[in-house]
């Protein structure tokens, strides 16, 4: 199953970037990481959120 996912990303993944943001929890103060796949032309918008 993992091979299928890798093959799919290799075909169309050149126009996407993986954005990883550290988000601090107001309740506990701990950091969590949010990951998302974003088209290359929307990377700056995704980081500005």
C-alpha positions, 0 to 999 in steps of 0.5 A, spaced: 500 500 500 505 504 501 508 503 494 502 505 491 502 512 495 509 513 493 508 512 486 502 517 486 506 522 489 512 521 484 507 522 478 503 529 480 507 531 487 512 536 483 507 541 484 506 541 491 510 542 497 509 539 504 508 545 509 509 543 517 507 549 522 509 548 529 502 551 533 503 552 540 497 550 545 494 556 549 491 550 554 498 547 555 503 551 552 505 545 548 507 545 541 504 541 536 505 540 528 500 541 523 502 538 516 499 539 509 500 538 502 500 545 498 500 547 491 507 551 490 503 557 488 500 557 495 505 556 500 506 563 502 499 563 503 499 557 507 504 559 512 501 566 513 495 563 516 
